[in-house]
Amino acid sequence: MLAGISPLILPTLRKIETRSIGAFTYERFLCDSLLLERVVKLSRYFLSPRSEGKERSVIYCLHGAVGDDAFATLIGLFESFSSADLDACLREGVEFVFPDCGTGYLRQDPTHPRESYADYFLNEVIPMIESDRSQPVRRRYLMGYSSGGYSALSLFVKYPNLFAGVVAGMPVLFDFDFFSDDCVKQYASDNGLDLAFITQGIQITRSVFKDYPDYLKHDPLTLLESADLSEIRGKPMFIDVGSDDEFGLWTGTRNLSRSLKEKQIPHLHVERAGVAHNMDCARLGTLDGFRIFFGIPAGEITHPPVLRSA
């Protein structure tokens, strides 16, 4: 097991489904979480057969507010892998793990431990997946999209020693007080957004955090100011968003990219032309991020024209 994770008594995993998806084996489990005090689901995908003793690279993928652990099957992710992608999976022993993370906002909440999905992820999910010593883990990576993209960035910046890289697709990065109706109206007006639509989405985020200062405790931009930048530099960071994102999330990703530039942290930030906040963006970002992690030649990376990169 990689350093940095101190497992508690591990919960029980009960397999409820096994089938093939593309070239991958898909397994779904029920997890009797001790920390959340309830049963949650978890899915993983890998290529068979797996050689005993071969090291693994595990990619932990965090879904968005309307997703769950099986979201990858809905977006056709694993049917989209090229031959070069599959070769890399075999070479690196890649395993994808999708935990069910509630709203996707992995925050640590000492006053409501049953909603502290960060504790569940760090202290139960990772140790459960990496406890098989016949398949040692060499590297672990983080991916996420939408609210899961926010959480992937948050955990990566907060615990950079635990992860080898991060991908954040259309991350929910709001750089204004979204608890203020007036601020929400101004944000919608400034960015040409549908106020009714964005208000509906923001209600989900408001339901997760007590107030805007509580949100900032987990905000990647805020956390960067006190982060150990030496642990972050040199690790792949990929942040993408659609130019037609209905929540205007390009504003937050641009600010994050600007901050990373100022701190001399190499990263790739792209805006996909004509792409909205949807399953296509999640699928494209996951594929591109995987290819960046494992050095797939640039010719294998296919996405709509990039409007802006950094």
C-alpha positions as CSV (number, residue, x, y, z in Angstrom):
1,M,0.0,0.0,0.0
2,L,1.3,3.5,-0.8
3,A,2.4,5.7,2.0
4,G,0.0,8.3,3.5
5,I,-3.2,6.2,4.1
6,S,-3.8,4.9,7.5
7,P,-6.7,2.4,7.2
8,L,-9.2,1.8,10.0
9,I,-11.0,-1.5,10.3
10,L,-12.0,-2.0,6.7
11,P,-15.7,-2.3,5.8
12,T,-17.1,-5.3,4.0
13,L,-17.4,-5.3,0.2
14,R,-20.1,-7.5,-1.3
15,K,-20.0,-8.1,-5.1
16,I,-23.4,-7.7,-6.7
17,E,-22.6,-7.7,-10.4
18,T,-19.9,-8.7,-12.8
19,R,-19.9,-8.3,-16.6
20,S,-17.9,-7.2,-19.6
21,I,-18.0,-3.6,-20.9
22,G,-15.9,-3.3,-24.0
23,A,-12.6,-4.9,-23.3
24,F,-13.0,-4.3,-19.6
25,T,-14.3,-6.4,-16.7
26,Y,-16.8,-4.4,-14.7
27,E,-17.5,-5.3,-11.0
28,R,-20.0,-3.5,-8.8
29,F,-20.1,-3.8,-5.0
30,L,-22.1,-2.9,-2.0
31,C,-19.9,-1.4,0.8
32,D,-21.0,-1.4,4.4
33,S,-19.4,1.9,5.3
34,L,-18.5,2.2,9.0
35,L,-17.9,6.0,8.7
36,L,-21.1,6.9,6.8
37,E,-23.1,4.3,8.7
38,R,-24.9,3.0,5.7
39,V,-24.5,0.9,2.6
40,V,-23.0,2.6,-0.5
41,K,-22.1,1.4,-3.9
42,L,-18.7,1.2,-5.6
43,S,-17.7,0.1,-9.1
44,R,-14.4,-0.8,-10.7
45,Y,-13.1,-1.6,-14.2
46,F,-10.0,-3.5,-15.3
47,L,-8.6,-5.6,-18.1
48,S,-8.5,-9.4,-17.6
49,P,-6.6,-11.4,-16.9
50,R,-4.5,-9.7,-14.2
51,S,-1.1,-11.2,-13.3
52,E,-0.5,-11.9,-9.7
53,G,2.3,-9.7,-8.3
54,K,2.0,-7.1,-11.1
55,E,1.8,-3.6,-9.8
56,R,-1.3,-1.6,-10.5
57,S,-2.0,2.1,-11.3
58,V,-5.4,3.0,-9.8
59,I,-7.4,5.9,-11.1
60,Y,-10.1,7.0,-8.6
61,C,-13.0,8.8,-10.5
62,L,-15.4,11.1,-8.7
63,H,-18.9,11.6,-10.2
64,G,-21.0,14.7,-10.3
65,A,-24.1,15.7,-8.4
66,V,-26.5,13.7,-10.6
67,G,-24.2,10.7,-11.1
68,D,-23.3,7.6,-9.1
69,D,-20.7,4.9,-9.2
70,A,-22.0,3.5,-12.5
71,F,-21.9,6.7,-14.4
72,A,-19.0,5.6,-16.6
73,T,-21.3,3.0,-18.2
74,L,-23.8,5.7,-19.1
75,I,-21.3,7.9,-21.0
76,G,-19.8,5.0,-22.9
77,L,-16.4,5.6,-21.5
78,F,-14.8,2.2,-21.8
79,E,-16.2,1.5,-25.3
80,S,-14.3,4.6,-26.4
81,F,-10.8,3.3,-25.6
82,S,-8.4,3.0,-28.6
83,S,-5.9,0.2,-29.1
84,A,-3.2,2.5,-27.7
85,D,-5.4,3.1,-24.6
86,L,-5.8,-0.6,-24.0
87,D,-2.1,-1.2,-24.5
88,A,-1.4,1.4,-21.8
89,C,-3.9,-0.2,-19.5
90,L,-2.2,-3.6,-19.8
91,R,1.3,-2.1,-19.5
92,E,0.5,-0.1,-16.4
93,G,-2.0,-2.5,-14.8
94,V,-4.6,0.3,-14.8
95,E,-7.7,-0.1,-12.7
96,F,-10.6,2.5,-12.6
97,V,-12.5,2.9,-9.4
98,F,-15.8,4.8,-9.1
99,P,-17.1,5.2,-5.6
100,D,-20.6,6.6,-5.0
101,C,-19.9,10.0,-3.4
102,G,-23.4,11.4,-2.8
103,T,-23.5,14.8,-4.4
104,G,-19.9,14.4,-5.5
105,Y,-18.7,17.1,-3.1
106,L,-16.1,15.3,-1.0
107,R,-15.8,17.5,2.0
108,Q,-14.7,16.8,5.6
109,D,-17.5,17.6,8.0
110,P,-16.8,16.9,11.7
111,T,-20.2,18.0,12.7
112,H,-22.0,15.7,10.3
113,P,-19.7,12.6,10.0
114,R,-22.3,10.7,8.0
115,E,-21.9,13.2,5.2
116,S,-18.1,13.4,5.4
117,Y,-17.5,11.7,2.1
118,A,-13.8,12.7,2.1
119,D,-13.2,10.6,5.2
120,Y,-15.0,7.7,3.6
121,F,-13.0,8.1,0.4
122,L,-9.6,8.5,2.1
123,N,-10.0,6.0,5.0
124,E,-12.3,3.3,3.5
125,V,-12.4,3.3,-0.3
126,I,-8.6,3.7,-0.9
127,P,-7.6,1.2,1.7
128,M,-10.2,-1.3,0.6
129,I,-9.1,-1.1,-3.0
130,E,-5.4,-1.2,-2.2
131,S,-5.5,-3.9,0.5
132,D,-4.8,-6.7,-2.0
133,R,-1.1,-7.2,-1.5
134,S,-0.9,-9.7,-4.4
135,Q,-1.7,-6.7,-6.7
136,P,0.4,-3.9,-5.1
137,V,-0.4,-0.3,-6.1
138,R,2.4,1.7,-7.7
139,R,0.5,5.0,-8.3
140,R,-2.9,6.4,-7.6
141,Y,-4.5,9.2,-9.6
142,L,-7.6,11.4,-9.2
143,M,-10.2,12.2,-11.7
144,G,-13.5,14.0,-11.3
145,Y,-16.1,15.9,-13.3
146,S,-18.5,18.7,-12.3
147,S,-18.8,18.7,-8.4
148,G,-16.5,15.6,-8.5
149,G,-14.0,17.7,-10.5
150,Y,-14.1,20.3,-7.7
151,S,-13.4,17.6,-5.2
152,A,-10.6,16.0,-7.2
153,L,-8.8,19.3,-7.3
154,S,-9.6,20.0,-3.6
155,L,-8.2,16.6,-2.4
156,F,-5.2,16.8,-4.8
157,V,-4.2,20.3,-3.5
158,K,-4.9,19.3,0.1
159,Y,-3.1,16.0,0.0
160,P,-0.6,16.2,-2.9
161,N,1.6,13.5,-1.4
162,L,-1.2,10.9,-1.9
163,F,-1.7,11.3,-5.6
164,A,0.4,11.2,-8.8
165,G,-1.8,13.5,-10.8
166,V,-5.3,15.0,-11.2
167,V,-7.9,15.5,-13.9
168,A,-10.8,17.9,-13.3
169,G,-13.5,18.0,-16.0
170,M,-15.9,21.0,-15.9
171,P,-15.1,21.5,-12.1
172,V,-17.7,23.5,-10.1
173,L,-15.4,26.4,-9.2
174,F,-17.6,29.4,-8.1
175,D,-15.5,32.5,-7.4
176,F,-18.4,34.5,-6.0
177,D,-20.7,34.2,-3.1
178,F,-23.4,32.0,-4.6
179,F,-25.4,32.1,-1.3
180,S,-26.3,35.7,-2.2
181,D,-29.1,35.9,-4.7
182,D,-27.9,39.3,-5.9
183,C,-24.4,37.8,-6.6
184,V,-26.0,35.0,-8.5
185,K,-28.0,37.4,-10.6
186,Q,-24.9,39.5,-11.4
187,Y,-22.9,36.3,-12.3
188,A,-25.6,35.2,-14.7
189,S,-25.9,38.6,-16.2
190,D,-22.1,39.1,-16.6
191,N,-21.7,35.7,-18.4
192,G,-24.9,35.6,-20.4
193,L,-26.4,32.6,-18.5
194,D,-29.9,31.6,-17.9
195,L,-30.7,32.7,-14.4
196,A,-33.5,30.1,-13.7
197,F,-31.2,27.3,-14.9
198,I,-28.1,28.3,-13.0
199,T,-30.2,29.0,-9.8
200,Q,-31.5,25.5,-9.9
201,G,-28.0,24.0,-10.1
202,I,-26.7,26.3,-7.4
203,Q,-29.3,25.0,-5.0
204,I,-27.5,21.7,-5.0
205,T,-24.3,23.3,-4.0
206,R,-26.0,25.4,-1.4
207,S,-27.5,22.3,0.2
208,V,-24.0,20.8,0.7
209,F,-22.2,23.7,2.4
210,K,-23.3,25.8,5.4
211,D,-22.3,29.1,3.8
212,Y,-19.8,30.5,1.3
213,P,-16.9,30.5,3.9
214,D,-17.6,26.8,4.4
215,Y,-17.3,26.3,0.7
216,L,-14.0,28.2,0.7
217,K,-12.5,25.8,3.2
218,H,-12.5,23.2,0.5
219,D,-12.0,25.5,-2.5
220,P,-8.9,24.6,-4.6
221,L,-8.1,28.2,-5.3
222,T,-8.1,29.0,-1.6
223,L,-6.2,25.8,-0.6
224,L,-3.5,26.6,-3.1
225,E,-2.4,29.6,-1.0
226,S,-1.3,27.3,1.8
227,A,-0.4,24.2,-0.2
228,D,2.9,22.5,-0.4
229,L,3.6,23.5,-4.0
230,S,6.8,21.4,-4.2
231,E,4.5,18.3,-3.9
232,I,2.3,19.5,-6.7
233,R,4.8,20.7,-9.3
234,G,5.9,18.1,-11.8
235,K,2.7,16.1,-11.5
236,P,0.2,16.0,-14.4
237,M,-2.7,18.4,-13.9
238,F,-5.4,18.6,-16.6
239,I,-8.4,21.0,-16.3
240,D,-11.1,21.2,-19.0
241,V,-14.4,22.8,-19.5
242,G,-16.8,23.4,-22.4
243,S,-17.1,26.8,-24.0
244,D,-20.9,26.4,-23.8
245,D,-21.0,25.3,-20.2
246,E,-24.5,26.3,-18.9
247,F,-23.1,27.2,-15.5
248,G,-20.3,29.4,-16.9
249,L,-17.7,27.3,-15.2
250,W,-15.0,28.6,-17.6
251,T,-14.7,31.6,-15.2
252,G,-13.5,29.4,-12.4
253,T,-11.2,27.3,-14.5
254,R,-9.6,30.4,-16.0
255,N,-9.0,31.8,-12.5
256,L,-7.5,28.6,-11.3
257,S,-5.2,28.4,-14.4
258,R,-4.1,32.0,-13.8
259,S,-3.3,31.1,-10.1
260,L,-1.3,28.0,-11.2
261,K,0.6,30.1,-13.7
262,E,1.5,32.7,-11.1
263,K,2.8,29.9,-8.8
264,Q,4.7,28.3,-11.7
265,I,2.8,25.1,-11.6
266,P,2.8,23.3,-15.0
267,H,-0.7,22.3,-16.1
268,L,-3.0,22.0,-19.1
269,H,-6.2,24.0,-19.2
270,V,-8.5,23.7,-22.2
271,E,-11.9,25.0,-23.2
272,R,-13.7,22.8,-25.7
273,A,-15.4,24.6,-28.5
274,G,-19.2,24.1,-28.6
275,V,-19.2,21.7,-25.7
276,A,-21.7,22.0,-22.8
277,H,-21.9,20.7,-19.3
278,N,-22.8,17.2,-20.2
279,M,-21.8,13.5,-20.6
280,D,-19.8,14.2,-23.7
281,C,-17.6,16.6,-21.8
282,A,-17.2,14.1,-19.0
283,R,-16.2,11.3,-21.4
284,L,-13.8,13.4,-23.4
285,G,-12.1,14.8,-20.3
286,T,-11.7,11.4,-18.8
287,L,-10.2,10.0,-22.0
288,D,-7.8,12.9,-22.5
289,G,-6.8,12.8,-18.8
290,F,-6.0,9.1,-18.9
291,R,-3.9,9.6,-22.0
292,I,-2.0,12.5,-20.4
293,F,-1.3,10.4,-17.3
294,F,0.2,7.5,-19.3
295,G,1.9,9.4,-22.1
296,I,-0.3,8.3,-25.0
297,P,1.0,10.0,-28.2
298,A,-0.7,13.3,-28.9
299,G,-2.2,11.8,-32.1
300,E,-4.4,9.6,-30.0
301,I,-5.9,12.5,-28.1
302,T,-9.1,13.5,-30.0
303,H,-11.3,16.4,-28.9
304,P,-13.0,19.4,-30.4
305,P,-10.7,22.4,-31.1
306,V,-9.2,24.0,-28.0
307,L,-10.1,27.6,-27.6
308,R,-7.6,28.3,-24.9
309,S,-4.8,26.4,-23.3
310,A,-2.3,27.1,-20.6
